[in-house]
Structures are given as C-alpha cells and as structure tokens.
C-alpha cells in the first residue's frame, strides 16, 4: 500500500450491517493501545477518499461491501506517533455497508473486531466524536427505509 500524506486528513470507514437485532457497527482495536476505534488511515495513491476508507476496512477489519461516495461527517483526534508526540488529524468518514466478512485479513493478528449495537458501540469507542456519526447513520437508514 502506498500512502500519500497530504496534510492531516485521513479517511475512515464506519462498517455497518442491519440484522434482526437492528443496526450493528463493527469496531476494531487499535494496534498500540487496544482502544476501540473505526478503520482509518492516510490517503492511498490512486484511490478516491471513499475507496481509501474501504481499503482500510479490508486491511484493518477484514470486511468489504458497499462504500458511500459521500462522507457522513468528520471528526478530529490526536494520533500518537512513535516518538510519543501527537499529531492532530481530521478524519472524513464514509459509511460501509458490509456484505462480506473475511476469515483472514492483513491485520488479523494485530487487532480484534466486534459487532455491536449503536448504543454499545457508542459507549466503547475511544473517539467520542464518532458517536454522532453513528446516530446520523442510524437516522439516514431509518429515513431510507421509510421512503420505500
């Protein structure tokens, strides 16, 4: 993977599925501290922002599916660097409707993944600014369903 660092913008995926239990969000753990997060990373050369987010979801969480082309929102966080410094990053988030969950994926030995309801995912996620994006996704899906 070739990353192109342009400023402090990253692209993230908000992986979801709708089952009999309602909307579920897939969270993963960070490699360093084990915090619960969503897949995200630096822009990837040759890929659009949404496709960069989809690639991160495959590499970090082992899921593929239908990625939205429009961001559902952004959030900011402080990325911890190797030298214990931090770098402020903005993350544009794209909804990813998961259609396939792979048994093996590139970072499977470095991370855990777990499907959670929106409330529990909101309680677990380390970056609090992602919580409103989960709610926004839930609202968008409910609106879509009622328009059918």
TORKOL-4160 file (C-alpha; in steps of 0.2 Angstrom, whole numbers, padded with zeros to 4 digits, m for minus):
148
<pt num="1" X="0000" Y="0000" Z="0000"/>
<pt num="2" X="0007" Y="0017" Z="m0005"/>
<pt num="3" X="0001" Y="0031" Z="0007"/>
<pt num="4" X="0001" Y="0049" Z="0002"/>
<pt num="5" X="0002" Y="0061" Z="0017"/>
<pt num="6" X="m0007" Y="0077" Z="0012"/>
<pt num="7" X="m0009" Y="0087" Z="0027"/>
<pt num="8" X="m0018" Y="0079" Z="0042"/>
<pt num="9" X="m0033" Y="0072" Z="0034"/>
<pt num="10" X="m0037" Y="0053" Z="0035"/>
<pt num="11" X="m0051" Y="0043" Z="0028"/>
<pt num="12" X="m0061" Y="0031" Z="0039"/>
<pt num="13" X="m0075" Y="0018" Z="0036"/>
<pt num="14" X="m0090" Y="0016" Z="0048"/>
<pt num="15" X="m0094" Y="m0003" Z="0044"/>
<pt num="16" X="m0112" Y="m0007" Z="0047"/>
<pt num="17" X="m0124" Y="m0021" Z="0045"/>
<pt num="18" X="m0143" Y="m0022" Z="0048"/>
<pt num="19" X="m0149" Y="m0039" Z="0055"/>
<pt num="20" X="m0164" Y="m0045" Z="0065"/>
<pt num="21" X="m0156" Y="m0036" Z="0080"/>
<pt num="22" X="m0156" Y="m0019" Z="0071"/>
<pt num="23" X="m0141" Y="m0009" Z="0066"/>
<pt num="24" X="m0124" Y="m0015" Z="0071"/>
<pt num="25" X="m0107" Y="m0006" Z="0070"/>
<pt num="26" X="m0091" Y="m0015" Z="0068"/>
<pt num="27" X="m0077" Y="m0008" Z="0079"/>
<pt num="28" X="m0059" Y="m0014" Z="0079"/>
<pt num="29" X="m0045" Y="m0011" Z="0092"/>
<pt num="30" X="m0030" Y="0000" Z="0089"/>
<pt num="31" X="m0014" Y="m0009" Z="0086"/>
<pt num="32" X="m0004" Y="0000" Z="0100"/>
<pt num="33" X="m0016" Y="0003" Z="0115"/>
<pt num="34" X="m0031" Y="m0009" Z="0111"/>
<pt num="35" X="m0043" Y="0006" Z="0111"/>
<pt num="36" X="m0059" Y="0003" Z="0101"/>
<pt num="37" X="m0059" Y="0013" Z="0085"/>
<pt num="38" X="m0066" Y="0013" Z="0067"/>
<pt num="39" X="m0054" Y="0008" Z="0052"/>
<pt num="40" X="m0045" Y="0023" Z="0046"/>
<pt num="41" X="m0029" Y="0028" Z="0038"/>
<pt num="42" X="m0019" Y="0040" Z="0027"/>
<pt num="43" X="m0025" Y="0044" Z="0008"/>
<pt num="44" X="m0019" Y="0030" Z="m0003"/>
<pt num="45" X="m0012" Y="0035" Z="m0020"/>
<pt num="46" X="m0023" Y="0032" Z="m0035"/>
<pt num="47" X="m0039" Y="0029" Z="m0024"/>
<pt num="48" X="m0053" Y="0041" Z="m0020"/>
<pt num="49" X="m0056" Y="0046" Z="m0002"/>
<pt num="50" X="m0071" Y="0033" Z="m0001"/>
<pt num="51" X="m0061" Y="0019" Z="m0009"/>
<pt num="52" X="m0046" Y="0023" Z="0003"/>
<pt num="53" X="m0058" Y="0021" Z="0018"/>
<pt num="54" X="m0064" Y="0005" Z="0010"/>
<pt num="55" X="m0046" Y="m0002" Z="0008"/>
<pt num="56" X="m0043" Y="0002" Z="0027"/>
<pt num="57" X="m0058" Y="m0008" Z="0032"/>
<pt num="58" X="m0052" Y="m0023" Z="0022"/>
<pt num="59" X="m0034" Y="m0022" Z="0029"/>
<pt num="60" X="m0039" Y="m0017" Z="0047"/>
<pt num="61" X="m0056" Y="m0026" Z="0050"/>
<pt num="62" X="m0057" Y="m0039" Z="0036"/>
<pt num="63" X="m0073" Y="m0033" Z="0029"/>
<pt num="64" X="m0079" Y="m0027" Z="0011"/>
<pt num="65" X="m0095" Y="m0020" Z="0005"/>
<pt num="66" X="m0104" Y="m0005" Z="m0002"/>
<pt num="67" X="m0095" Y="0011" Z="0002"/>
<pt num="68" X="m0104" Y="0028" Z="0001"/>
<pt num="69" X="m0096" Y="0041" Z="m0010"/>
<pt num="70" X="m0101" Y="0055" Z="0001"/>
<pt num="71" X="m0094" Y="0057" Z="0018"/>
<pt num="72" X="m0106" Y="0056" Z="0033"/>
<pt num="73" X="m0096" Y="0068" Z="0043"/>
<pt num="74" X="m0079" Y="0071" Z="0050"/>
<pt num="75" X="m0070" Y="0070" Z="0067"/>
<pt num="76" X="m0054" Y="0075" Z="0074"/>
<pt num="77" X="m0042" Y="0065" Z="0085"/>
<pt num="78" X="m0024" Y="0066" Z="0091"/>
<pt num="79" X="m0014" Y="0052" Z="0083"/>
<pt num="80" X="0000" Y="0045" Z="0094"/>
<pt num="81" X="0017" Y="0045" Z="0085"/>
<pt num="82" X="0032" Y="0033" Z="0088"/>
<pt num="83" X="0041" Y="0046" Z="0097"/>
<pt num="84" X="0027" Y="0049" Z="0110"/>
<pt num="85" X="0022" Y="0065" Z="0101"/>
<pt num="86" X="0004" Y="0068" Z="0094"/>
<pt num="87" X="m0002" Y="0074" Z="0078"/>
<pt num="88" X="m0019" Y="0082" Z="0076"/>
<pt num="89" X="m0029" Y="0073" Z="0062"/>
<pt num="90" X="m0046" Y="0076" Z="0054"/>
<pt num="91" X="m0055" Y="0060" Z="0048"/>
<pt num="92" X="m0068" Y="0060" Z="0034"/>
<pt num="93" X="m0079" Y="0045" Z="0037"/>
<pt num="94" X="m0088" Y="0035" Z="0024"/>
<pt num="95" X="m0102" Y="0023" Z="0028"/>
<pt num="96" X="m0098" Y="0005" Z="0023"/>
<pt num="97" X="m0112" Y="m0007" Z="0021"/>
<pt num="98" X="m0103" Y="m0024" Z="0025"/>
<pt num="99" X="m0108" Y="m0038" Z="0013"/>
<pt num="100" X="m0093" Y="m0049" Z="0017"/>
<pt num="101" X="m0083" Y="m0053" Z="0032"/>
<pt num="102" X="m0067" Y="m0062" Z="0028"/>
<pt num="103" X="m0060" Y="m0076" Z="0039"/>
<pt num="104" X="m0042" Y="m0069" Z="0036"/>
<pt num="105" X="m0036" Y="m0052" Z="0033"/>
<pt num="106" X="m0019" Y="m0042" Z="0033"/>
<pt num="107" X="m0020" Y="m0036" Z="0051"/>
<pt num="108" X="m0030" Y="m0050" Z="0059"/>
<pt num="109" X="m0016" Y="m0054" Z="0072"/>
<pt num="110" X="m0014" Y="m0036" Z="0077"/>
<pt num="111" X="m0032" Y="m0031" Z="0080"/>
<pt num="112" X="m0049" Y="m0038" Z="0087"/>
<pt num="113" X="m0065" Y="m0034" Z="0079"/>
<pt num="114" X="m0083" Y="m0034" Z="0086"/>
<pt num="115" X="m0100" Y="m0031" Z="0080"/>
<pt num="116" X="m0110" Y="m0020" Z="0092"/>
<pt num="117" X="m0127" Y="m0011" Z="0093"/>
<pt num="118" X="m0126" Y="0008" Z="0091"/>
<pt num="119" X="m0128" Y="0011" Z="0110"/>
<pt num="120" X="m0114" Y="m0001" Z="0115"/>
<pt num="121" X="m0103" Y="0004" Z="0101"/>
<pt num="122" X="m0105" Y="0022" Z="0106"/>
<pt num="123" X="m0100" Y="0018" Z="0124"/>
<pt num="124" X="m0085" Y="0008" Z="0119"/>
<pt num="125" X="m0077" Y="0019" Z="0105"/>
<pt num="126" X="m0062" Y="0029" Z="0111"/>
<pt num="127" X="m0065" Y="0044" Z="0099"/>
<pt num="128" X="m0081" Y="0052" Z="0106"/>
<pt num="129" X="m0084" Y="0062" Z="0090"/>
<pt num="130" X="m0088" Y="0046" Z="0081"/>
<pt num="131" X="m0104" Y="0044" Z="0091"/>
<pt num="132" X="m0114" Y="0057" Z="0082"/>
<pt num="133" X="m0109" Y="0049" Z="0065"/>
<pt num="134" X="m0116" Y="0033" Z="0071"/>
<pt num="135" X="m0133" Y="0041" Z="0076"/>
<pt num="136" X="m0133" Y="0050" Z="0059"/>
<pt num="137" X="m0130" Y="0034" Z="0050"/>
<pt num="138" X="m0145" Y="0026" Z="0060"/>
<pt num="139" X="m0156" Y="0041" Z="0055"/>
<pt num="140" X="m0151" Y="0040" Z="0037"/>
<pt num="141" X="m0155" Y="0021" Z="0036"/>
<pt num="142" X="m0172" Y="0024" Z="0045"/>
<pt num="143" X="m0176" Y="0038" Z="0033"/>
<pt num="144" X="m0172" Y="0027" Z="0018"/>
<pt num="145" X="m0182" Y="0013" Z="0025"/>
<pt num="146" X="m0197" Y="0024" Z="0027"/>
<pt num="147" X="m0196" Y="0030" Z="0010"/>
<pt num="148" X="m0198" Y="0013" Z="0002"/>
